[in-house]
Amino acid sequence: MQWAKPDAAPEQISADDQACRGAAWREAQFHSYGAQTRMQPVVVGPGQVIWPSGPFVDPYGDQLLMENRLAQFCMESKGYQLVPVPKPKQ
């Protein structure tokens, strides 16, 4: 898939894509920082502390999904659409 917009030069598409991805990354970082700071150890008994880690907690999973959704929203708001990449002619 690639971004397409009528009458948009490849340089403009690339610049808009980079701008949207940068803005989406910053916004996702801002929101994920709050989620990461809330993760605290859990005391399960005398001298037994469990830190959130392992396969059950992925502090970056939501961040990556949010970043992609925000970047897509940004590009669509600029008038772009995702279209299939044309197959090369043989």
C-alpha positions as CSV (number, residue, x, y, z in Angstrom):
1,M,0.0,0.0,0.0
2,Q,1.1,3.6,-0.6
3,W,-0.3,7.0,-0.1
4,A,-1.8,8.8,-3.1
5,K,-3.3,12.1,-3.8
6,P,-4.4,13.6,-7.1
7,D,-1.9,16.2,-8.3
8,A,0.6,15.6,-5.5
9,A,4.3,15.3,-6.4
10,P,6.3,12.4,-4.9
11,E,8.3,14.9,-3.0
12,Q,5.2,16.4,-1.4
13,I,3.8,13.0,-0.5
14,S,7.1,12.1,1.2
15,A,7.3,15.4,3.1
16,D,3.7,15.1,4.3
17,D,4.3,11.4,5.3
18,Q,7.4,12.4,7.3
19,A,5.6,15.3,8.9
20,C,2.6,13.1,9.9
21,R,4.8,10.3,11.2
22,G,6.8,12.8,13.3
23,A,3.7,14.4,14.8
24,A,2.2,11.0,15.5
25,W,5.4,9.7,17.1
26,R,5.5,12.8,19.4
27,E,1.8,12.4,20.4
28,A,2.1,8.7,21.0
29,Q,5.3,9.2,23.1
30,F,3.4,11.8,25.2
31,H,0.5,9.4,25.9
32,S,2.6,6.3,26.5
33,Y,4.8,8.1,29.0
34,G,1.9,8.3,31.4
35,A,1.1,4.6,31.0
36,Q,4.7,3.7,31.7
37,T,5.0,5.8,34.8
38,R,1.9,4.1,36.3
39,M,3.5,0.7,36.1
40,Q,4.5,0.0,39.7
41,P,5.8,-3.1,41.5
42,V,3.2,-5.4,43.2
43,V,4.0,-6.7,46.7
44,V,2.8,-10.3,46.9
45,G,4.2,-11.3,50.3
46,P,6.9,-10.5,52.8
47,G,10.0,-9.8,50.7
48,Q,8.3,-10.8,47.4
49,V,7.9,-8.0,44.9
50,I,6.8,-8.5,41.3
51,W,7.6,-5.9,38.6
52,P,5.3,-5.7,35.6
53,S,7.3,-7.3,32.8
54,G,7.3,-10.3,30.5
55,P,4.8,-11.2,27.8
56,F,1.9,-9.8,29.8
57,V,2.9,-6.2,29.7
58,D,4.0,-4.5,26.5
59,P,4.3,-0.7,27.2
60,Y,5.1,-0.1,23.5
61,G,2.3,-2.1,21.9
62,D,-0.3,0.5,22.4
63,Q,2.1,3.2,21.6
64,L,2.9,1.7,18.1
65,L,-0.8,1.2,17.4
66,M,-1.6,4.7,18.4
67,E,1.2,6.1,16.4
68,N,0.1,4.3,13.2
69,R,-3.6,5.4,13.7
70,L,-2.5,9.0,14.3
71,A,-0.3,9.0,11.2
72,Q,-3.0,7.5,9.1
73,F,-5.5,10.1,10.4
74,C,-3.1,12.9,9.6
75,M,-2.5,11.8,6.0
76,E,-6.2,11.2,5.4
77,S,-7.0,14.7,6.7
78,K,-4.6,16.1,4.1
79,G,-6.5,14.4,1.4
80,Y,-4.4,11.2,0.9
81,Q,-5.7,7.7,0.4
82,L,-4.0,4.4,0.8
83,V,-3.9,2.6,-2.5
84,P,-2.2,-0.7,-3.7
85,V,1.2,-0.3,-5.2
86,P,1.0,-0.9,-8.9
87,K,2.6,-4.1,-10.1
88,P,5.7,-3.7,-12.2
89,K,5.2,-4.4,-15.9
90,Q,7.1,-7.4,-17.2
